[in-house]
Amino acid sequence: IGDYPKAWLAKALIRTFVGNLLKSVAFKVVHDLLVFVSPQLLKLLISFVADPTAYAWQGYLYALLLFVTALVQSLCLQQYFQLCFVLGMSLRTALMAAVYKKALTVSNATRKEYTQGETVNLMSADTQRFMDLATFIHQLWSAPLQIALSIIFLWWELGPSVLAGIGVMVLLIPINAVLMKNMKNKDQRMKIMNEILSGIKILKLFAWEPSFERQVGEIRVRELKGLLHFTNLQAFSIFIFSCAPFAVYVMVDEKNVLDAQKAFTSISLFNILRFPMATLPLVISSLVQTAVSTERLERYLGSGNLDPSNFSWLHGYCFYTLFTSLVAAQRCSESQLSRPSRVTLDIKPGHLVAVVGAVGSGKSSLVSAVLGEMENLKGHINIQGSVAYVPQQAWIQNATLKDNILFGSDLDEARYQQVVEACALLPDLKLLPGGDLTEIGEKGINLSGGQKQRVSLARAVYSDADIYLLDDPLSAVDAHVGKHLFDQVLGPDGLLQGKTRILVTHSVSFLPRTDEIVVLVAGAVSEQGSYSTLLANGGAFAQLLSTYGSQEGSTPEGEGWGLHHWRWGFPMPCIFHSTLFGLMLLCGEGRGVACRRSCVRGACGGWTPWDAATECAALQVKFSLYLRYLHAVGWGFSAWVFITYVAQYAAFMGSNLWLSDWTDDSLRYWNQTYPTSQRDMRIGVFGALAAFLLAGALLATRGAIRASRVLHQQLLSNILRVPMSFFDTTPTGRIVNRFAKDIFTVDETIPMSFRSWLTCFLGIISTLLMICLATPYFALIIIPLSILYFFLLRYYVSTSRQLRRLDSVTRSPIYSHFGETVSGLSVIRAYGHQERFLQHNDRIVDMNQKSVYSWIVSNRWLAVRLEFVGNLVVFSAALLAVITRDNLGSGIVGLSISSALNITQTLNWLVRMTSELETNIVAVERVREYTEVENEAQWVTAQRPPPGWPSKGEIQITDYQVRYRPGLELVLHGLTCDIGSTEKVGVVGRTGAGKSSLTNCLFRILEAAGGKIVIDGVDISTIGLHDLRQSLTIIPQDPVLFSGTLRMNLDPFDQHSDEEIWKALELAHLKTYVLDLPERLSHQVSEAGENLSVGQRQLLCLARALLRKSKILILDEATAAVDLETDHLIQTTIRSEFANCTVLTIAHRLHTIMDSNRVMVLQAGRIVEYDSPERLLQQQGLFSTMAKDAGIVSAQATVL
């Protein structure tokens, strides 16, 4: 979108905060001018010491003036900083609120453009940049001012040779360009990491981890290379800068001789110059980054809103027409019109209307259009009454189950109970530890798919709206639960009778009981009318039925529609967590689940103790952490770095003394030409001393990069090797954070902090030594001052650390709430709850503000006291110089006081750095924490299976028991069964009977608690995980794709030829589709396969399985949200292509397994029946009851 308004954000912000800006300018100007007063006072003091005739009171006056200027200077500075920080905080808050507000009204076209991650980034990273910039924004004019003044004074001292030093400083600025390029690698790495973590289950099932580990590794190498170039450049420039000015000054002209006054005044001026010079490039690069952020924010905030004119709400008589002609919506970037194209509907109040059609015919889009989420190209939509919406993908908030159902309405106990019962949630509530007060993890992580769908439905029913839009709400539940929901809620006698209901469904069996059916074909209504009319018409609908359902004297409730029963549909519109189900469907739909991560909301105000624990575990930052970091750097490296730094400071003192010796040359060679050899030697030694500085910097960068490499490598390889249960109990966001924020800290922040800390520490030591050399009595004053300093430091560092921690603890809810809002946007809008979410956002942002503000104030508290200590040092140095002036040379006084003037800033930095290092070193701890998580079994062990194993595909399961985690109940209680070679076995049972757990055991995602599984004579627990997983194939419940080419999604290790891949695609009925793509096999799949329909993703997963050609195939009811036709394709392909393989099908709809050799019926983790379907139907056991519920009377009637 190129037409968003530009360049308004900065203006608006400046207009808003102009008062604050002006006040801080005033303080800053006073401070900047006072900075230059001190060197002048220093000059006066030196001349006083040199002149024995001067009165003593003059000396005391100068000393006092030095103290007073310093004091005023520090008070102004602190006031200025306080204002700046508060400004930064207000900026961040204002922008966060703006982004959040915008996210609630953003149009669908814009939503498609931004992935969820990008939007959250706008709120986290981009607003943070404004906050960081605000603290330094005034440097933009104050730094040039200070630089200009210094240059003028320096010019008086050294003449044109100053330009050499300054030239070098200017050259430092472009280095920042290198960093920008490096950000690209980091983003790319994070994108892959996000996908790895959301698709981790698939990676494990397919044994694909090495391929992805390699991808991340390659990007990481590029990233670190960029970082190394950058740091080396920095080191060189610092080196040249320290040598240039004096060398140039002496080289330029034979007559230039350095004398004491020149050298020391220049040094103190260069010291003043150093700070603005160092900050200016930082501010400029920060400004550049903020400019980028500004542009991104302007683009987002200025992008299109949902167009309210798309549809009109008329309240009153609840008559609801939907007349949309040509509603078009861009789904894909190629702006091909995604359905519906021409739709004209008129729906009567109180009717139940079913919408049916093939995959991709525009059913969900139709619902979106009614909600006004689609772009309306022509026509209009009229809606009368309030709306409730159940999306295809249940959207669950991270709150208690009760809050999810109430969704901000008031509690009406009787109605609430009625709704919970009707939505079949009572048995689930019994299983959850806190009943309906159980906290549901992010994205509903501790609920199974069916439970989520029912909570989502309950929310809609409770809201008591006039119109219900139900997008395939029965897809994720079992047949008998579906029947219950239809009878109690959706159907003619349900809770919703008399409401207008639009029901998108794949299920044929409830159609006879609807008032009207709308058939969509390719985005247009092909026919509409009641069930009987459509059958009589003999159109598309009748054909659909005759193909997929054989009418057996349709029973009054239409139960005889045996076929296509409940779909298990999870297309994943949300990007993360696509794979968290699978494992989580514990017995009895969630018995053990709840132990997973839930806590009844207590007095702790809604923090799950689970989070609090991580945050406060590291109260004391242990010394061992520093050692661990140094260990990653390497002991040899660390020692050398330390030695070079100490040498550098010895050299620094040496060079000052050398300089004063050099200045004595001016007396020695008075009135004669200065010998060139002598001159060259002076410059050479001065340069050599500076060379230590270079060596130290270069070694330090090398070491830091090595540490980054080591830590990231350990973290990555360990995360890919931890068992699945870890990912189920840890929110993805937290792991991503380790890879993003913590690794960034290790890469860039810690090395900087470490170097600055060393520099400050050694700088202070050397300064104190110099003062002691000049005035030995000073040593007495050092003791009380350092005690005072130490106590301030301790008091502050511990407080500051807690405040920083509070800041990060209160910050994550902001982002997770925002992410939640983005993913559930259509639901929030449908219910019209934008205002409530805005207020909630304001509340949590305010919580965070409190801790940020306290942190800022604590920083100012410290700074004022520290500067006071620094000022005392200056004062005592000056005072002692005045008292003992008789036996002091003017040079040494100059040295002592000019060093003292420098100390205030250094003291300040030392504390800042100590606290920063403490805060940042925690990142090493957090990374380490995840490198020490217990691993799953070895990928490859010494004992390898015979080549070509398994050749027959026989599976023997003996007394197999399994539990999710030690200490939890058993999920499977001693299963024993044999599955013969090439046998087809169906596995059925209620949700949570242990069906999915069984597949997890075959792949050893869950390890046995007892018993064993033997495949072709090999006990699977004895071989490596990869050997096992590469020999089995699964077509999982939810199709997970990764961003990259189609080819990479099918064959990440490049083991197969193109012919094989095309063959697989042809068998998966995708060949024609792929041939039509411009790039064919190298077509880019977007994040989580967003640019393919759910059906296509499912077919791709089928192609994946076809490529692997294993003897054992496990089908986890792979016909998710797939229409009858695609389903039919998949079934036939599997029957023909896998005829000589052993196939285990985990079925949610019985008809898919009616033609299998045997059926295994599981209940509560035990096998209750195991025989051929025909026999089981006659036995009147559990299976036959399930079959009756599904309307299957005999095995033959339903074979496709």
MONORRA-V327780 format. One record per run of one state. SS is the DSSP state (~ for helix, > for strand, _ for the rest). FROM is the first residue (numbers start at 0). LEN is the number of residues. If there is no record, write none. Layout:
# MONORRA-V327780
<<SS & FROM & LEN> <SS & FROM & LEN>>
This chain:
# MONORRA-V327780
<<_ & 0 & 8> <~ & 8 & 8> <_ & 16 & 1> <~ & 17 & 33> <_ & 50 & 5> <~ & 55 & 50> <> & 105 & 1> <_ & 106 & 1> <~ & 107 & 6> <_ & 113 & 2> <~ & 115 & 21> <_ & 136 & 2> <~ & 138 & 60> <_ & 198 & 1> <~ & 199 & 7> <_ & 206 & 2> <~ & 208 & 44> <_ & 252 & 7> <~ & 259 & 42> <_ & 301 & 3> <> & 304 & 1> <_ & 305 & 2> <~ & 307 & 3> <> & 310 & 3> <_ & 313 & 6> <> & 319 & 5> <_ & 324 & 2> <> & 326 & 1> <_ & 327 & 1> <> & 328 & 2> <_ & 330 & 6> <> & 336 & 2> <_ & 338 & 3> <> & 341 & 6> <_ & 347 & 4> <> & 351 & 6> <_ & 357 & 5> <~ & 362 & 9> <_ & 371 & 4> <> & 375 & 1> <_ & 376 & 4> <> & 380 & 3> <_ & 383 & 3> <> & 386 & 4> <_ & 390 & 9> <> & 399 & 1> <~ & 400 & 6> <_ & 406 & 6> <~ & 412 & 10> <_ & 422 & 3> <~ & 425 & 6> <_ & 431 & 3> <~ & 434 & 3> <_ & 437 & 1> <> & 438 & 1> <_ & 439 & 2> <~ & 441 & 3> <_ & 444 & 4> <~ & 448 & 15> <_ & 463 & 3> <> & 466 & 5> <_ & 471 & 7> <~ & 478 & 12> <_ & 490 & 9> <> & 499 & 5> <_ & 504 & 6> <~ & 510 & 3> <_ & 513 & 2> <> & 515 & 6> <_ & 521 & 2> <> & 523 & 6> <_ & 529 & 1> <~ & 530 & 7> <_ & 537 & 2> <~ & 539 & 9> <_ & 548 & 33> <~ & 581 & 3> <_ & 584 & 2> <~ & 586 & 4> <_ & 590 & 2> <~ & 592 & 4> <_ & 596 & 12> <~ & 608 & 9> <_ & 617 & 5> <~ & 622 & 11> <_ & 633 & 1> <~ & 634 & 34> <_ & 668 & 7> <~ & 675 & 44> <_ & 719 & 2> <> & 721 & 1> <_ & 722 & 1> <~ & 723 & 6> <_ & 729 & 2> <~ & 731 & 43> <_ & 774 & 3> <~ & 777 & 46> <_ & 823 & 1> <~ & 824 & 7> <_ & 831 & 2> <~ & 833 & 50> <_ & 883 & 1> <~ & 884 & 3> <_ & 887 & 2> <~ & 889 & 42> <_ & 931 & 3> <> & 934 & 1> <_ & 935 & 19> <> & 954 & 9> <_ & 963 & 6> <> & 969 & 10> <_ & 979 & 4> <> & 983 & 5> <_ & 988 & 6> <~ & 994 & 8> <_ & 1002 & 5> <> & 1007 & 8> <_ & 1015 & 2> <> & 1017 & 2> <~ & 1019 & 3> <_ & 1022 & 2> <~ & 1024 & 7> <> & 1031 & 4> <_ & 1035 & 8> <> & 1043 & 2> <~ & 1045 & 5> <_ & 1050 & 7> <~ & 1057 & 10> <_ & 1067 & 3> <~ & 1070 & 6> <_ & 1076 & 3> <~ & 1079 & 3> <_ & 1082 & 1> <> & 1083 & 2> <_ & 1085 & 1> <~ & 1086 & 3> <_ & 1089 & 4> <~ & 1093 & 15> <_ & 1108 & 3> <> & 1111 & 5> <_ & 1116 & 7> <~ & 1123 & 14> <_ & 1137 & 4> <> & 1141 & 5> <_ & 1146 & 3> <~ & 1149 & 4> <_ & 1153 & 4> <> & 1157 & 6> <_ & 1163 & 2> <> & 1165 & 6> <_ & 1171 & 1> <~ & 1172 & 6> <_ & 1178 & 3> <~ & 1181 & 8> <_ & 1189 & 6> <~ & 1195 & 3> <_ & 1198 & 2>>
